[in-house]
Amino acid sequence: MMYRAPNSADWQTSRQQSGLSLVELIIFIVIVSIVTTGVLLGLNRILTGSATINQLTQAAYLAQQRMELILPQREVLGFSGFISTTFDPCTSTPASTQPICTVIPAGYTVTTTLSNDWQGDSAYKVVVVTVTGKGSAQLQALVADY
């Protein structure tokens, strides 16, 4: 077996196939760091602007409380008296005369709506209670003429 010394052409061929250089690796790390920083800053902005679990729970509780005041009005007023001006005891008369109405905490708004038919059937009415603000929730109830 004869030993052959490498010539300069062999050295150039092996050098071209060596892989990534240190400069290329550093550029890759810098680009990945910039992209990661942007993603984390965006995620931080989204999370700080969103409602906490306590705020969402508070909103759901307020919606449920109002719905529990509205639904018995159907029994008191009857189906024909259960109309948009009288269905919500907290808005149909001055709130001071309704000791059962809950004080809405700062940062929340409670709105109620009543539609006089459900999918075109006037034997049903739909009550919607919507809470917006720090947290949001919406409840719907179907009231029937039975």
Secondary structure, DSSP 8 states (H G I E B T S, - for coil): -------HHHHHHHHHTS---HHHHHHHHHHHHHHHHHHHHHHHHHHHHS--HHHHHHHHHHHHHHHHHHHHHHHHHHHHH--TTTS-HHHHS-GGG-TTS----TTEEEEEEEES-BTTBTTEEEEEEEEEESS-EEEEEEEE--
